[in-house]
Amino acid sequence: MTGPRYTKLVESLPAAVPFVGPETQERERGEAFRARLGANESVFGPSPRAIAAMAEAAREAWKYGDAQSHDLRTALAAHHGVGMENIIVGEGIDGLLGYLVRMLVAPGDPVVTSDGAYPTFNYHVAGFGGDLYKVPYAGDHEDPLALIAEAHKVGAKLIYFSNPDNPMGSWHDADTVQQLINAVPEGCLLVLDEAYSDTAPPDAIPEIDVKDPRVIRMRTFSKAYGLAGMRVGYAIAEAGLITSFNKIRNHFGMCRVSQAAALAALLDQDYLRQTVDRIAAARDRIGRIARDNGLDPLPSATNFVTICCGRDGDFARAVLRGLVSRGIFVRMPFTAPQDRCIRVSCGRDEDLAAFADALPGALADARG
């Protein structure tokens, strides 16, 4: 008896996920984490209006969601001053990245990214058979000039660039990002991941030009809006590119509850501003905790702080293990030399108190 006949591409891929989730780690540990500070969620939660909207929408959960996400796209278009035809909504940025790669990358097509940047993008490129070309970070920043040079060299179809950056928390100013857009080679598309735009300085985000076919901008409700569990992301781009998503997307992938939650959250900008203020205060506190323990917090424009542990990746991994063993869920960059760091998401006072309590012991263990 034979089993399923996988494609050669699928047979060649490992059965892996880009990130091991905290729930998986909790099951392996046999107990819950004291503080969940590794996934860059917003522990401050969504707007009360979003919670009420979810509760009301749950009454109609027997219905499929609006396949066009009409109300949410209309509100997003008004919010950004663009046309509804310039907005696509999908199952988080991860889902939209998967659709975009499926549309543009055939087996063997070249794609350029930074070595150590968001691994889920790499996962999608590998899943559709693309060839990844990576350039190193320049210090703790992605390197726009190196990305463009590599794209020209290999004839890239896609360039991935995040601003602000995950996992380092660094950012470039809007002029630098616009220069990157202007330098995109003919026949190439820049994927500008702006998942952390809500927590970035105003001068980090270039103006949106939906007539420019060289760039697609990704945004999310998973970070500052506090709706990671609802899986709502959206992209802003030239109308023709947005229309092309309809060729391959899961048209009923967005449930009614998610759409209602995102719409209510978007319309409560006062709550978003309050959350951004709480994130900024938490960043400051994480920095103080790091410095109190002789570590160096890196500047951050995100809802996390990346902390240099002062040695190499093996030492940072030991620190991370020590924190996890003490019930603190954190993560770290995967690639040297950025892997000298750990990455701590912003949290409530009690979360950061638990981190402050655990860090000295974790450092002592790592130092042997």
Secondary structure in CASP SS format (residue, H / E / C, confidence):
PFRMAT SS
TARGET T0000
AUTHOR 0000-0000-0000
METHOD secondary structure of the structure
MODEL  1
M C 1.00
T C 1.00
G C 1.00
P C 1.00
R C 1.00
Y C 1.00
T C 1.00
K H 1.00
L H 1.00
V H 1.00
E H 1.00
S H 1.00
L C 1.00
P C 1.00
A C 1.00
A C 1.00
V C 1.00
P C 1.00
F C 1.00
V C 1.00
G C 1.00
P H 1.00
E H 1.00
T H 1.00
Q H 1.00
E H 1.00
R H 1.00
E H 1.00
R H 1.00
G C 1.00
E C 1.00
A C 1.00
F C 1.00
R C 1.00
A E 1.00
R E 1.00
L C 1.00
G C 1.00
A C 1.00
N C 1.00
E C 1.00
S C 1.00
V C 1.00
F C 1.00
G C 1.00
P C 1.00
S C 1.00
P H 1.00
R H 1.00
A H 1.00
I H 1.00
A H 1.00
A H 1.00
M H 1.00
A H 1.00
E H 1.00
A H 1.00
A H 1.00
R C 1.00
E C 1.00
A C 1.00
W C 1.00
K C 1.00
Y C 1.00
G C 1.00
D C 1.00
A C 1.00
Q C 1.00
S C 1.00
H H 1.00
D H 1.00
L H 1.00
R H 1.00
T H 1.00
A H 1.00
L H 1.00
A H 1.00
A H 1.00
H H 1.00
H H 1.00
G C 1.00
V C 1.00
G C 1.00
M H 1.00
E H 1.00
N H 1.00
I E 1.00
I E 1.00
V E 1.00
G E 1.00
E C 1.00
G H 1.00
I H 1.00
D H 1.00
G H 1.00
L H 1.00
L H 1.00
G H 1.00
Y H 1.00
L H 1.00
V H 1.00
R H 1.00
M H 1.00
L H 1.00
V C 1.00
A C 1.00
P C 1.00
G C 1.00
D C 1.00
P E 1.00
V E 1.00
V E 1.00
T E 1.00
S E 1.00
D C 1.00
G C 1.00
A C 1.00
Y C 1.00
P H 1.00
T H 1.00
F H 1.00
N H 1.00
Y H 1.00
H H 1.00
V H 1.00
A H 1.00
G H 1.00
F C 1.00
G C 1.00
G C 1.00
D E 1.00
L E 1.00
Y E 1.00
K E 1.00
V E 1.00
P C 1.00
Y C 1.00
A E 1.00
G C 1.00
D C 1.00
H E 1.00
E C 1.00
D C 1.00
P H 1.00
L H 1.00
A H 1.00
L H 1.00
I H 1.00
A H 1.00
E H 1.00
A H 1.00
H H 1.00
K H 1.00
V H 1.00
G C 1.00
A C 1.00
K C 1.00
L E 1.00
I E 1.00
Y E 1.00
F E 1.00
S E 1.00
N C 1.00
P C 1.00
D C 1.00
N C 1.00
P C 1.00
M C 1.00
G C 1.00
S C 1.00
W C 1.00
H C 1.00
D C 1.00
A H 1.00
D H 1.00
T H 1.00
V H 1.00
Q H 1.00
Q H 1.00
L H 1.00
I H 1.00
N H 1.00
A C 1.00
V C 1.00
P C 1.00
E C 1.00
G C 1.00
C C 1.00
L E 1.00
L E 1.00
V E 1.00
L E 1.00
D E 1.00
E C 1.00
A C 1.00
Y C 1.00
S H 1.00
D H 1.00
T H 1.00
A C 1.00
P C 1.00
P H 1.00
D H 1.00
A H 1.00
I C 1.00
P C 1.00
E C 1.00
I C 1.00
D C 1.00
V C 1.00
K C 1.00
D C 1.00
P C 1.00
R C 1.00
V E 1.00
I E 1.00
R E 1.00
M E 1.00
R E 1.00
T E 1.00
F C 1.00
S C 1.00
K C 1.00
A C 1.00
Y C 1.00
G C 1.00
L C 1.00
A H 1.00
G H 1.00
M H 1.00
R C 1.00
V C 1.00
G E 1.00
Y E 1.00
A E 1.00
I E 1.00
A C 1.00
E C 1.00
A H 1.00
G H 1.00
L H 1.00
I H 1.00
T H 1.00
S H 1.00
F H 1.00
N H 1.00
K H 1.00
I C 1.00
R C 1.00
N C 1.00
H C 1.00
F C 1.00
G C 1.00
M C 1.00
C C 1.00
R H 1.00
V H 1.00
S H 1.00
Q H 1.00
A H 1.00
A H 1.00
A H 1.00
L H 1.00
A H 1.00
A H 1.00
L H 1.00
L C 1.00
D C 1.00
Q H 1.00
D H 1.00
Y H 1.00
L H 1.00
R H 1.00
Q H 1.00
T H 1.00
V H 1.00
D H 1.00
R H 1.00
I H 1.00
A H 1.00
A H 1.00
A H 1.00
R H 1.00
D H 1.00
R H 1.00
I H 1.00
G H 1.00
R H 1.00
I H 1.00
A H 1.00
R H 1.00
D H 1.00
N C 1.00
G C 1.00
L C 1.00
D E 1.00
P E 1.00
L C 1.00
P C 1.00
S C 1.00
A C 1.00
T C 1.00
N C 1.00
F E 1.00
V E 1.00
T E 1.00
I E 1.00
C E 1.00
C C 1.00
G C 1.00
R C 1.00
D C 1.00
G H 1.00
D H 1.00
F H 1.00
A H 1.00
R H 1.00
A H 1.00
V H 1.00
L H 1.00
R H 1.00
G H 1.00
L H 1.00
V H 1.00
S H 1.00
R C 1.00
G C 1.00
I E 1.00
F E 1.00
V C 1.00
R E 1.00
M C 1.00
P C 1.00
F C 1.00
T C 1.00
A C 1.00
P C 1.00
Q H 1.00
D H 1.00
R H 1.00
C E 1.00
I E 1.00
R E 1.00
V E 1.00
S E 1.00
C C 1.00
G C 1.00
R C 1.00
D H 1.00
E H 1.00
D H 1.00
L H 1.00
A H 1.00
A H 1.00
F H 1.00
A H 1.00
D H 1.00
A H 1.00
L H 1.00
P H 1.00
G H 1.00
A H 1.00
L H 1.00
A H 1.00
D H 1.00
A H 1.00
R H 1.00
G C 1.00
END
